[in-house]
């Protein structure tokens, strides 16, 4: 299954709404991959996207980037667990093993992974790729969000 779309957002709230919309799709279509690989520069809105996404499964969760914790779990209202990873500080596969990364992939949980460009060797073949790009230096909050289901 391959699907692709591009969305322009003009605020963090609109970026959150795109994350929310994708989560609603995952909630209703269990055939979609549960691994979401997030790509984009520092400060581009990856965590805002995750915040919107998480509102579907864990409406009261306080979503923050797990930069130092490496992974956050958000309590959910369903049987599907949601994990939020930050791979910014990951340097090799040993780091992934030390945090139990592969165990999270094996139990059917939803995994949202910031800085996926740092772990190209560890992304499941079937995944959703979300790339967030600043598109206009004159419009500080404008983003292009590319979503591809692989």
N, C-alpha and C positions, 0 to 999 in steps of 0.2 A: 504494500500500500504506500503510495507516495502522494503527498498533497503539499501545496505551497501557497502562501499568501503573504502580502505585504500590507502593513497598516501604518499610517502616519499618526502620531500623537503629539499634542501640544502642551501637555502638563503631566506632572507625576500622577495625578488622578486618572487621566486618560490611559496612561501606561498601566496603572493598577487595573483598570477596567478590561484591558486586553488580557491580562493574566486571569482575571475573574472569568472571562468568557471561555478561555481555554480550559480552565478547571471545570466549568459546567459541561463542556464537551466530554472531558474525561469521566466525569461523574455519571453520565448517561451512556457513554459508549465504551464498554469494557474491552473492546478490541484495540483501542488506542494504546500506544506504548506508555508505560508509567514512568519512564525516565525522561526528564526534561533537561537538556543540555543548554545552558545559558552562556552566551558569548557577548562580549562588549567591553569597552574601556572602563576604567575607573570612573565612578560617578555617573554612568550613563543611564541607570535606572533598573538594573537587574533586581535589586532588592525590592524596589517598588512593584515590579512585575510579580515577584514572589508574594509580596503582601496582598496583592489583589487575588492571586491564585489561591492563597491559603484561606481567604475569607469564605470560600465555598465549603471546604472540609473542616475548618477550625475557625469559626467566625470571631471568636474572642481572643485569638492568639496575638501575642505581641511579637511581631516579626522584626527581627534585626539580623543583619548579616552576621553569620557565624565565623567571622574572620579569625578569631583566636580560639574559639571552641571547635572549629572545623565542621561541626554538624549540630544542628538543632532539630529536635523532634517537636512537632506541634500536635497536641491532643486533638483527636478528630471525633466527629459525631457518627462515623461509620467504622466498619471493620478495616478500612484501608488506612494505613499509617502514612504520615507525610514527614519526610526528612528534607532538610535544607542544608546543603553542603557549600562550603567556600573553599575552593582549591587553590586560592591565590598563593598560599605558602607551601603547597605540595611540590616536592622536587623530584620524587621518583616513586616507583611502585612499592618500595618498602614503607613509605609514608602511608600509602593507601592501606596496606595490610595492617599497619599499627593502629589505625582508627577503625578497623573492621569494615571497611568500605564494601567489600564484595559480599559480606553477609547481608547488608542492607538490600543489595540487588536481588538476592535469592529468595526473598520472602514476599514478593509482589507488592511491596510498598511503593508509594509515589516518591520519587527522588528528584528534587530540583537542585541542579548543580551549577553554581556560579563558577566562573573561570574554567570552564570545560576545555578551553584551549590548552590548559596545562596538563591535561590527562587524555590526550587523543587515543592512547593505547587502551584505555579503560572504559570507554564509552560503549555501551551495548549496541549491537548492530541495529536493533529496532529501538528508535528513540525519537523524541521530538526536539528538533534544533530550533532555538530561539536566539536570534541575533538582534541586538539593540544597538543602533548607530545614531550618533549625533549628526544631523544632516545640515544644519544651518547655524553658523556661528553668530549670526545676527538675531536668531531666535533661540535663546538659551535652552528652552524646554522642548523644542521640536525634536522628535525621534522618528526614525524608521524602524519598525519592528518586522523582522522577517521570521515567519514561522514555517518550518518544513517538517513534515512527518515522514520519517524514513522507516 
